[in-house]
Amino acid sequence: MSYTYTAFPCALPAKKPGYADKALAEAWADMYVRVSARMEKLRQVALLLHEDEDKVAWALQRVFTDDEGVLIANADHELLLDVLSAEELSNKIRPLLDIIKWEPFARFPNAVAVVNCMFITNSEWVLIRCMGFGGSDSAVAMGIHKYESSSERTMAHSKMTLPNTDHDAGKAFIFAYGHQKEPLVIKTFCELSNSKQIPCPFLFRHKKWQWMTANIDAIVQLSNGKLAIFEAKTSSTFSEDEWKGGVPQHYLRQPMQYMAVLDDERIECAFIGMVTSNKLDGWYCHRIDRDIAAEEDLIKHEREFFDRYIAAGRLPDWTGESEKDLYAFFTYEKSKEVLTDGKKEALSTDTLPLLKQWASLDQKRKEAEAVLNGLEEQISLLTLQVYETLDEDSKEGFLVDGNTGYQWTIGCQVRSKTSVDKDVLKLKYPEAYKEAVKIGSTICAPKIAYKRTPKQKGGAA
């Protein structure tokens, strides 16, 4: 089996996918011309230098990307890789070739390498990413995605754009934070498992099912020499419980799809690693072994979803969850029609303004909730500070402060934490629940309550 193919592939269709919005035809054509010409030029650079293409790719990345890995452009916003000739690019990187540290890229001949993501812009990546059905889309097809509706995913492919988070600062922060912390999650796994990351910058496509793609966080070589796929996740401590018992269902299908796309005997399994804090007690990692039958079932569901909705230009039925449905509608749908499973339902002139008003009020509600959450955090901090200033006798009972006009109750609310040892439950029947319950240490949570001091006869309180 040969593991050789170019480090600068361009296996893109010259025309936009048929299901994409007609208005995107020009944008796709321009992107295709740019990317295909760029990759051809980079192959010419390697030929001029008589060097290994992977080595040339590392040198090009060193010179023509900034510290965050973004391709460098000139004052006219043109990529230097596009405006310089192959000879000029060769001269720029030639001094590095004898000193640069580099490693060969991982290659998987049973999959199609679509493009090297080191040498495309973010806007190009978004168009290319929506060309197919990626790993994060798999849970949508199965109807188990926790955060995204099937209508939203279908519209995203039609408009060939990823969800817009400009109106939602919380989501934008989460996406940016996850992207920033991804290398740390990968590094942590490699250190804990004595594994090594193998560079693999390609976007892959299934050889048979061309709509099925894989944009993999990392390929790692395990201590036994086998390869594994690694998927990095970040979350908050509020999500810890769903990770303690295994991989959350809406994440499980993602590495399964990647193993199916690569379809390589060297891939032993996949891992999902997730970190919730800056300590290892917030680190969770689960192994997913290859299951051919499960992969075939996944492909069947994805193929049905892709053919029925995305390729046919239909919207699935709305979820019934108003927030998800309207988020999808206002993010992607610009017309006054809603397509539900192939049937067009025209919105009356009275309906659309009401929906827009609903969305506006809902946004204000979210902003108010954010303010409320901030105030609650400040109150909690002040409560602790008040509690620490009091002597032991004052920490329980009533305090009357004539300067404030309120009667204060300072107390300590005792709480205990109960957790279930799920490993025990797996080995015993549900009736053994009581044996598996662990009572954690109790904690004292300071609590403050107040009410107005009753007015005294003949004077104000």
C-alpha angles and dihedrals in degrees: 000000000000118000096188128114134133122292087221106053125167109188094160126134113248091228130049118265112274094243094057121101112275089232088069096060094097094044091051093047091050091048092049093051092049097045097042092048091047094051092047090051092051090052088053090053091057091049092050091051095041088226137134110275093229091054090049090050092055091049093048091050091051093053104033104040129068127232091281094051095255116145111251119243134191127242090279091056092250118139114248087224088062101042099044120076124240089256092052092048090050092053091049095057101031094093090056099053096084096047108031119110111226143161132206115259120248111254130197114193095191089067131057114248101220102184142337104252091205089076106043130082124242093253090051090048092053092055092045093044092056089051089087146013108279131202094263088055093059095083089052091057090049091050094238104102109134099205108024132058124221089242090057093050093047092051091046090059092046092051091036093226135112121241111293111235097179091106093046112059091182094059093042090054092048092052093047093045092050092050091049095049097043095093090051092052090050092047091049092053093049092050095047095044098037089240133142128225114234112206112245114164098169131115105222134206130199111256094224103028101046094186091062112091139176126207100179126202094212146343111216132191110222125219089261091058095252122125127240137184116240124201117193122211134178127196144151128270088260089073096051097098094059090052096048093072096046139285114337108249095241090059099041096077094055098073089037089061092048092053089049093051095048092040092185127156090217091065106091099176145319132254131206115204123190132184125195101175144009091271131077091240084072092055121105127177130176132187123225116195121209113271111183094190091052090048091052090050090050092050090049093054093043093048091051092048094045095047096041098046118008100038092038093047094236130137121229117236113286114265096237089237100117096203094053094043097049092043088057093044097051094039096055115004114085100165129078092247131089118201114209115184092328097316119112115222111191115216114227120236087251095054103055097056089050091051091050090049089050091052091048093051091045090054090051089050091054091049091050091049090053090053091047092050090051092051091049091053090051091049091050091052093048090048090057092046091051092048092052093053094057128088119238094263092055097049093081126041135020131329121190117200114187091197093064100034092226134113109226129207114200116191146150119239111209116216132182127201120225121197134174124229098226094188089065092048090054090060098043139047121267088258087072090068094114092055090055098049116107122195110214127210117291120245131203114229113194113232132192128194129173144183135180116279109249112256114255119229111264096016147048123268 
